[in-house]
Amino acid sequence: MPACGGGSSSNTTTGGGGGTTSGGGGGTGAVNPPVIVSVAAGQKVTGVNVSVATPASPVANAEDLGVAASLSGASAANTGATIAQGATMTVLLFGPGLGGSMQVSVIGPSDITISNVQSITASDGTAGVAFTAAVAGNAALGGRTVVLQDSNNNVTTFTGGLEVVQ
């Protein structure tokens, strides 16, 4: 069964919502709940202070995933890759904003051990991250989601793109 998957990205930001506090010198006061404001592109908003944080540049986005015995000549695709039970292989992901300082995890059973996370660069200059994945001999079969998180808590995933096979 071929691997499936695709990259997706999310960026967590915090915005203001018109809340105020009263009291002073360490006292406590009432906090107004945030006001939800829905706007369409180009629409003007009056009577409320809207704060939009600038996303990290570039926003991390895992676009291609591959599995190889070594980095030499390795490749990745937007369809993902397979890794066999009992194998220890290098997993590589490419996309804007990816790098070796990211935390890497795999969603699913705890039968894949991750180590040696490092920054890599594709032949076309695309940033990437590589890590060693050691799959248990009795690992559950099926697709796994690889999660990458940067130091600003921005998260990107490659959903279902790492498939454990026999």
trRosetta pair geometry for C-beta under 8 A, 3 or more apart (Angstrom, degrees):
i j d omega theta_ij theta_ji phi_ij phi_ji
1 163 7.2 -129 96 174 96 154
1 165 7.5 -178 49 -103 84 114
2 79 6.8 -24 157 159 116 128
2 82 7.8 -115 -150 -43 39 114
2 163 7.9 135 148 19 30 159
3 79 6.1 121 87 139 87 82
3 80 3.7 -120 134 99 124 108
3 81 5.4 -29 13 20 162 4
3 82 5.2 -158 -50 -56 111 72
3 143 6.8 126 -148 -107 74 97
3 160 7.6 164 -178 139 77 77
3 161 6.0 64 159 -162 118 47
3 162 7.1 -6 -145 -114 135 13
3 163 4.1 -156 -106 1 88 121
4 79 6.8 -54 -123 -168 34 76
4 80 6.3 14 81 30 13 135
4 143 6.2 -45 52 -95 87 148
4 160 5.1 -16 89 125 86 123
4 161 7.1 -103 101 -93 36 51
4 163 7.4 77 19 -59 62 126
5 65 6.8 -10 92 30 141 136
5 78 7.9 -146 96 164 76 52
5 79 6.7 108 50 -179 74 33
5 80 3.9 76 35 -46 122 131
5 143 6.8 172 -61 -158 104 126
5 145 7.7 163 -127 -107 120 66
5 158 5.5 52 160 162 133 80
5 159 5.3 176 -145 83 85 53
5 160 4.2 -169 -86 81 88 73
5 161 2.7 -128 81 -69 166 78
5 162 7.5 33 -41 -12 162 47
6 78 6.1 28 -121 172 73 93
6 79 7.9 -12 -73 -102 70 35
6 158 7.3 -149 108 -153 15 65
6 159 6.3 -13 55 50 61 96
6 161 7.1 161 -20 -69 22 115
7 61 5.8 95 145 170 131 75
7 62 4.2 -164 -125 92 116 65
7 63 4.5 -87 14 -92 153 35
7 64 7.5 -46 -33 -26 128 33
7 78 7.0 -84 -2 -140 96 88
7 95 6.0 151 -147 -81 167 155
7 156 6.6 6 -169 174 100 109
7 157 7.2 165 -148 90 56 46
7 158 5.2 -32 -93 -102 72 73
7 159 7.7 155 -108 9 20 79
7 161 7.9 1 -63 -37 62 152
8 61 7.9 -74 166 -145 13 83
8 62 8.0 -11 37 56 36 88
8 156 7.0 -179 92 -157 44 70
8 157 5.7 -6 59 61 87 88
8 159 6.2 19 11 -16 112 118
9 59 6.0 108 153 141 145 109
9 60 6.2 175 -135 95 119 62
9 61 4.1 -62 -53 -103 141 81
9 62 7.4 154 -75 20 89 65
9 154 8.0 8 -173 170 96 101
9 155 7.7 168 -155 101 56 52
9 156 4.3 -21 -110 -111 80 96
9 157 7.8 180 -86 24 39 60
10 154 7.6 -171 96 -163 55 68
10 155 5.6 -1 63 71 94 90
10 156 7.3 170 25 -90 57 49
11 55 4.8 9 166 -130 164 113
11 56 6.9 -160 -137 21 122 90
11 59 5.5 -70 -66 -137 132 118
11 154 5.1 -10 -123 -129 71 104
12 153 5.6 -49 54 116 129 106
12 154 6.6 -160 24 -98 78 51
12 155 7.2 46 -17 9 106 95
13 52 7.5 40 131 -166 150 55
13 53 4.0 -165 -161 52 123 125
13 55 6.9 -89 -61 -88 128 70
14 53 6.4 63 51 -29 55 140
15 50 7.2 -12 -177 -168 125 64
15 51 5.0 167 -155 79 74 81
15 52 6.3 -4 -108 -93 117 43
15 53 6.7 -130 -77 -12 71 90
16 19 7.6 -133 -170 25 77 85
16 49 6.1 -28 103 109 129 103
16 50 7.5 171 67 -149 88 22
16 51 4.0 63 17 17 102 127
17 33 7.9 -47 121 144 130 50
17 34 3.0 18 118 -145 157 95
17 35 5.3 172 178 34 88 62
17 36 7.7 -5 -144 -67 124 41
18 32 6.7 -65 118 101 84 129
18 34 6.8 117 46 -146 82 51
18 35 4.6 11 37 9 137 118
18 48 5.6 -59 -66 -145 128 89
18 49 6.2 146 -80 40 71 87
19 31 5.6 14 -171 -176 119 86
19 32 4.9 -172 -130 68 63 81
19 33 7.1 -82 -95 153 104 6
19 34 5.9 -49 -45 -80 108 60
20 31 7.6 -176 77 -138 35 52
20 32 5.7 34 33 12 72 116
21 29 4.8 125 -178 71 75 115
21 30 7.4 -178 -133 78 58 39
21 31 5.6 -15 -90 -94 88 78
22 29 3.7 -173 67 -160 63 156
22 30 6.7 13 31 39 100 75
23 27 3.5 -133 -176 96 112 105
23 28 5.6 47 52 88 179 11
23 29 3.5 -163 -10 -42 108 105
24 27 5.9 22 48 28 33 111
35 48 5.9 -122 91 -131 141 134
37 45 5.9 56 174 -138 140 142
37 48 5.6 180 -72 95 145 157
37 50 6.3 -99 70 -89 148 114
39 43 4.6 -161 -166 75 89 120
39 45 5.6 -71 -85 -58 133 115
39 50 7.8 -4 -12 -107 145 164
40 43 4.6 88 55 -21 73 127
45 48 5.9 -59 155 58 115 100
45 50 5.7 64 74 -19 150 135
54 57 7.8 -26 151 -37 105 103
55 59 5.1 -9 150 -78 132 110
55 154 7.8 91 -163 -107 90 136
56 59 5.9 120 70 -96 81 55
56 60 7.3 9 84 -15 130 83
56 97 6.9 100 112 -136 113 132
56 150 7.1 -147 109 80 177 152
56 152 5.5 159 -66 53 134 157
56 154 5.5 -98 17 -32 136 155
58 61 7.8 -71 139 9 107 99
58 96 4.1 -67 119 163 144 117
58 97 4.4 -129 89 -55 84 97
59 96 6.9 50 68 105 54 114
59 97 5.7 -94 112 -33 20 160
59 154 6.8 -141 -150 -171 72 145
60 95 7.1 82 -175 105 58 111
60 96 7.1 -158 -124 102 29 65
60 97 3.5 -128 -84 113 53 123
60 98 5.9 102 -145 -71 94 58
60 102 7.3 120 -131 -98 153 139
60 148 6.4 -131 162 105 139 117
60 150 5.7 172 -33 -28 146 123
60 154 5.4 137 23 119 114 119
60 155 7.7 -108 79 152 126 7
60 156 4.4 -133 121 -16 97 128
61 95 4.5 -123 95 164 65 130
61 96 5.4 25 39 53 99 87
61 97 6.3 80 8 40 65 115
61 98 7.9 -95 57 -42 39 95
61 156 5.3 -168 -109 -126 28 143
62 65 7.0 32 169 -61 111 97
62 93 4.9 -29 -141 -180 105 130
62 94 7.8 105 -150 68 58 28
62 95 4.8 -169 -117 16 21 146
62 98 6.5 88 -88 -80 70 130
62 146 6.9 -157 -176 91 168 107
62 148 5.9 132 -54 16 123 129
62 156 4.6 152 -5 132 89 118
62 157 6.6 -104 40 113 131 12
62 158 4.4 -93 124 -55 135 95
63 78 6.0 -43 165 -101 71 97
63 93 8.0 128 43 -178 48 82
63 94 6.2 -53 61 96 91 73
63 95 3.8 138 2 -92 90 107
63 96 7.8 56 -17 6 123 70
63 126 8.0 -83 52 -172 127 143
64 76 3.9 111 141 122 103 111
64 77 5.7 -94 -149 180 97 2
64 78 5.3 -62 -96 -67 71 59
64 93 6.7 156 83 -154 54 52
64 94 4.5 -6 57 52 106 99
64 95 6.7 162 18 -52 71 86
64 126 8.0 59 30 120 124 154
65 76 5.4 -155 113 -157 7 110
65 77 7.3 -44 59 60 54 50
65 78 7.9 87 17 -120 72 25
65 80 4.9 5 69 -121 121 56
65 81 5.8 -135 119 7 90 97
65 91 6.9 -12 -167 -174 95 94
65 92 7.2 159 -152 86 48 50
65 93 5.1 -13 -99 -100 75 80
65 146 6.7 145 -113 25 140 143
65 158 4.9 112 -48 172 134 161
65 161 4.5 107 38 141 150 133
65 162 6.5 -102 160 -65 147 82
66 74 5.8 148 114 167 134 97
66 75 5.3 -179 -115 103 160 42
66 76 3.2 -119 -18 -91 106 65
66 77 6.5 91 -77 5 92 66
66 81 5.2 91 -140 -41 37 146
66 91 7.4 163 86 -156 44 51
66 92 5.1 -11 60 59 91 96
66 93 8.0 175 22 -77 64 39
67 81 4.1 -174 4 123 98 140
67 82 6.8 -107 34 73 146 35
67 83 5.1 -156 -135 -75 159 93
67 89 4.9 39 -175 133 99 142
67 90 7.1 151 -157 80 52 50
67 91 5.5 -21 -100 -102 75 68
67 92 7.7 179 -82 19 28 73
67 133 7.7 -63 -124 43 106 129
67 162 7.4 111 -61 -132 119 88
68 71 6.8 122 84 -90 132 26
68 73 7.5 176 -156 88 147 71
68 74 3.5 -122 -2 -113 162 108
68 75 7.5 109 -63 25 128 49
68 89 6.6 149 69 -175 23 102
68 90 5.3 -29 69 66 76 101
68 92 6.9 -1 17 1 108 116
69 89 6.4 -69 -92 -130 40 83
69 90 7.1 36 131 16 11 98
70 73 7.9 52 83 42 89 83
70 74 6.9 -146 97 -48 45 111
70 90 6.2 76 -124 6 20 140
71 74 5.2 -77 -148 7 36 128
71 90 6.0 -90 -59 134 70 164
71 92 7.0 109 -116 -70 83 136
71 120 6.5 -153 -140 -120 133 139
71 130 6.1 -13 -92 -128 114 170
74 90 6.8 -80 -92 91 158 121
74 92 5.7 111 128 8 138 146
76 81 7.4 -87 -131 -33 66 126
76 92 5.4 -119 -61 95 125 98
76 93 6.8 143 -143 -115 157 30
76 94 5.4 158 65 7 146 109
76 122 7.8 -94 33 -98 113 120
76 128 7.7 164 6 -129 154 142
77 80 7.1 -63 81 16 85 20
77 81 7.2 119 40 -59 93 88
79 161 7.4 155 140 -133 30 93
80 143 7.7 34 140 -135 167 104
80 158 6.7 145 -96 157 97 115
80 160 6.9 -95 -52 112 164 63
80 161 2.9 -161 -98 -160 118 75
80 162 6.2 -131 -165 -57 113 36
80 163 6.6 95 130 -13 129 93
81 91 7.7 -177 64 -129 127 83
81 161 7.1 36 18 161 59 82
81 162 6.7 -2 66 -115 74 59
81 163 7.3 -152 107 29 33 84
82 162 8.0 127 -116 -168 25 47
82 163 4.7 -40 -106 75 74 97
82 164 7.6 135 -160 -104 74 11
82 165 4.8 8 -171 -4 124 125
83 87 5.6 -144 180 73 83 129
83 89 5.4 -145 -129 36 110 137
83 91 7.3 -47 -63 -79 141 105
83 133 6.2 -24 -155 98 168 132
83 135 5.6 154 130 -33 114 145
83 162 6.3 -2 6 -175 117 91
83 163 7.2 155 23 78 67 46
83 164 6.0 -35 75 -103 83 58
83 165 7.3 149 71 23 31 81
84 87 4.3 90 64 -21 85 126
84 135 6.9 170 94 71 41 144
84 164 7.5 91 -146 -161 14 62
84 165 5.6 -49 -102 76 60 81
84 166 6.8 -1 -146 131 87 19
85 135 5.8 -123 -130 129 33 118
85 136 7.1 -32 -158 96 81 52
85 137 5.6 73 155 -158 97 35
85 138 6.9 64 -164 -72 127 11
85 139 4.9 -167 -119 40 85 96
85 141 7.5 -55 -54 -80 115 78
85 164 6.3 72 -68 178 71 102
85 165 7.3 -119 -16 93 79 35
85 166 5.9 -14 12 -124 117 42
86 135 6.4 -31 12 92 17 90
86 136 7.3 -17 -77 145 48 25
86 137 4.0 41 -81 -102 96 73
86 139 7.8 -150 -31 6 49 105
87 134 7.9 -152 107 -142 43 44
87 135 5.3 22 54 40 70 113
88 132 6.4 11 -179 -178 93 103
88 133 7.1 -178 -147 90 51 46
88 134 4.4 -6 -106 -106 95 77
88 135 7.3 -164 -77 18 46 67
89 132 7.5 170 90 -150 27 61
89 133 5.9 -15 63 59 75 92
89 135 7.9 4 15 -5 95 108
90 130 5.6 5 -179 -176 106 112
90 131 7.3 161 -152 83 63 26
90 132 5.9 -43 -97 -96 62 60
90 133 7.6 132 -125 15 14 80
91 130 6.8 164 84 -153 47 60
91 131 5.6 -16 58 62 94 77
91 132 7.7 140 14 -122 80 11
91 133 4.8 46 -18 -14 119 124
91 146 7.1 -171 151 -101 144 149
91 162 6.5 -3 -130 -110 139 130
92 120 6.2 -45 -139 55 113 154
92 128 5.9 27 -178 163 94 135
92 129 7.3 173 -149 90 56 42
92 130 4.4 -19 -100 -100 82 90
93 98 6.1 -143 107 -149 99 159
93 128 5.8 174 91 -156 48 89
93 129 5.4 -4 57 57 96 84
93 130 7.7 177 21 -80 62 45
93 146 6.6 -160 -64 108 141 147
93 148 7.0 -146 83 -45 155 141
93 158 6.1 -143 -121 -32 127 144
94 98 6.7 -159 -146 45 26 147
94 120 7.9 -77 -87 90 85 103
94 122 5.1 37 -124 -46 144 126
94 126 4.7 61 -179 120 115 125
94 127 7.1 149 -152 87 68 39
94 128 4.0 -41 -97 -89 67 114
95 98 5.2 88 63 -21 76 122
95 126 6.9 2 -76 178 15 115
95 127 7.1 -43 81 75 34 82
95 128 7.2 92 17 -98 51 68
95 156 7.1 -146 92 149 146 159
96 126 7.4 -81 -65 -150 54 85
96 127 6.4 75 -132 39 30 111
97 127 6.7 157 26 74 14 142
97 150 7.3 -72 163 -54 103 145
97 154 7.7 -57 160 108 141 141
97 156 7.5 126 89 -21 118 144
98 102 6.6 -57 -154 -9 64 148
98 119 8.0 154 125 -129 74 76
98 127 5.0 166 58 119 76 99
98 128 5.3 10 95 -127 130 27
98 129 4.8 -116 166 -15 108 98
98 148 6.5 -7 -125 155 93 165
98 156 7.5 -87 -83 58 93 143
99 102 5.9 126 70 -17 61 97
99 119 4.6 -8 -155 -103 73 108
99 127 6.1 -40 -67 177 78 123
99 129 6.0 66 127 -75 5 99
99 150 7.7 58 47 -110 97 105
100 117 5.5 146 -155 137 74 81
100 118 4.4 -15 -112 -161 132 26
100 119 3.6 -91 -12 -36 106 70
100 120 7.8 103 -57 -16 101 60
100 129 5.7 159 -77 -126 48 88
100 130 7.9 -22 -92 40 94 64
101 119 7.6 6 -13 -56 70 108
101 150 7.1 52 99 -141 95 76
101 151 6.5 -29 139 -34 118 109
102 117 7.2 -130 70 176 69 136
102 129 5.8 -64 43 -90 121 159
102 148 4.5 17 155 -172 144 96
102 149 6.1 147 -166 66 87 35
102 150 5.2 -51 -104 -85 88 61
103 148 7.2 151 74 -156 51 46
103 149 4.6 -17 55 60 102 96
103 150 8.0 -165 15 -77 77 16
104 114 5.3 -150 101 175 111 153
104 117 5.3 175 4 -102 127 129
104 129 6.9 -175 -74 139 124 138
104 131 5.3 -149 74 -30 169 162
104 146 6.9 -20 -162 -171 92 96
104 147 7.3 145 -157 80 43 58
104 148 5.9 -12 -100 -102 69 72
105 114 7.1 -134 -107 9 37 153
105 146 7.7 157 84 -157 40 51
105 147 4.8 -15 64 60 88 106
105 149 7.8 11 10 2 104 108
106 112 5.0 -13 60 74 154 134
106 114 6.7 157 -11 -50 104 122
106 133 7.5 75 -45 -127 147 120
106 144 4.9 15 -177 161 106 133
106 145 7.1 151 -159 78 56 46
106 146 5.7 -28 -102 -101 75 62
106 147 7.3 -178 -87 16 23 82
106 162 6.6 -71 -131 68 119 144
107 144 6.3 165 66 -168 61 77
107 145 4.3 -1 40 60 117 100
107 146 8.0 -141 10 -69 80 17
107 147 6.2 78 -34 -24 99 116
107 157 8.0 1 -4 -140 128 126
108 111 7.8 -63 115 34 101 89
108 112 7.5 50 72 11 112 117
108 140 6.9 -145 166 68 115 124
108 142 7.5 -179 -137 88 140 104
108 144 4.5 -84 -5 -117 142 96
108 145 7.3 144 -32 26 97 71
109 139 7.0 165 83 -156 125 71
109 140 4.7 107 12 10 144 127
111 135 6.7 42 133 -160 88 64
111 136 4.1 -88 -168 25 93 123
111 138 7.2 -110 -143 86 138 66
111 139 3.9 161 130 -116 133 82
111 140 6.2 141 27 9 146 78
111 164 7.8 41 94 -108 117 166
112 133 5.4 -13 -173 -166 110 100
112 134 7.0 151 -160 74 55 46
112 135 5.3 -17 -105 -101 83 68
112 136 7.3 -110 -69 -2 42 82
112 139 6.6 59 -59 -126 78 138
112 144 7.0 26 1 -127 152 175
112 164 7.5 -136 -65 -76 118 126
113 133 7.3 146 72 -157 47 47
113 134 4.4 -14 57 58 101 103
113 136 8.0 93 -13 -49 93 82
114 117 7.1 35 157 -59 106 100
114 131 5.3 10 -164 152 96 137
114 132 7.1 141 -157 77 45 58
114 133 6.0 -15 -99 -100 68 68
115 131 6.8 150 72 -174 28 91
115 132 4.8 -25 68 63 82 109
115 134 7.3 19 12 -6 109 109
116 130 7.8 -33 122 115 94 84
116 131 5.9 147 82 -149 69 58
116 132 4.3 53 42 0 120 108
117 129 6.5 -7 -167 -176 89 108
117 130 7.6 163 -148 86 43 44
117 131 4.5 -11 -94 -95 65 108
118 129 7.1 155 80 -156 36 63
118 130 5.4 -20 63 62 87 89
118 131 7.2 155 16 -81 66 57
119 127 7.3 -46 -159 -163 98 89
119 128 7.3 124 -167 80 55 53
119 129 6.3 -44 -107 -102 44 63
119 130 8.0 44 141 19 5 81
120 128 4.4 -37 76 83 91 105
120 129 6.6 152 22 -106 89 11
120 130 4.7 55 -21 -15 134 111
121 125 6.4 -20 -179 -143 109 33
121 126 7.0 153 -161 75 62 41
121 127 6.3 -36 -107 -109 73 42
121 128 6.4 168 -92 25 23 93
122 125 6.7 -32 72 40 80 20
122 126 4.1 10 31 52 125 93
122 127 7.9 -48 6 5 88 9
122 128 5.9 94 -38 -22 85 130
129 148 6.5 141 40 -120 154 138
133 162 7.5 -152 -123 -167 173 143
135 139 4.8 -58 179 -20 93 157
135 164 6.0 165 -149 -123 140 110
136 139 4.4 135 62 -58 82 85
139 164 5.0 -107 120 -168 124 151
140 164 6.6 93 89 75 52 144
141 164 5.5 -142 -129 99 40 92
141 165 6.5 56 -140 -114 98 32
141 166 6.7 -22 -96 -46 125 78
142 163 6.7 -88 161 -146 23 78
142 164 6.2 3 46 50 41 91
143 160 3.7 17 159 -156 141 79
143 161 7.2 66 -158 -8 104 16
143 162 7.1 118 -159 69 60 44
143 163 4.8 -35 -92 -96 63 82
143 164 8.0 -168 -78 16 16 69
144 160 7.2 131 59 -125 17 33
144 161 7.9 -62 77 59 60 48
144 162 4.6 -39 65 77 99 97
144 163 7.1 173 12 -90 74 30
144 164 6.6 57 -19 -19 114 98
145 157 5.3 2 178 -174 110 119
145 158 6.7 171 -156 81 61 50
145 159 4.9 -11 -115 -125 108 49
145 160 5.9 -9 -74 -40 77 43
145 161 7.3 71 -118 20 47 76
145 162 7.7 174 -80 30 8 94
146 157 6.7 155 81 -157 51 63
146 158 4.6 6 52 48 101 101
146 161 6.5 -61 12 63 104 104
146 162 5.5 82 -42 -12 106 127
147 155 6.4 -19 -168 -162 96 107
147 156 7.8 158 -154 84 51 41
147 157 5.1 -22 -102 -102 66 89
148 155 7.0 150 81 -154 51 55
148 156 5.2 -12 61 62 102 86
148 157 7.4 179 20 -85 71 38
149 153 6.4 -12 -172 -139 108 40
149 154 7.0 161 -151 79 59 42
149 155 4.9 -18 -99 -98 83 79
150 153 7.3 -70 72 1 65 13
150 154 4.9 2 39 53 110 93
150 155 8.0 -150 13 -72 71 37
158 161 4.1 -57 147 31 104 140
158 162 7.2 81 98 -24 115 89
160 163 7.5 24 171 -71 69 87
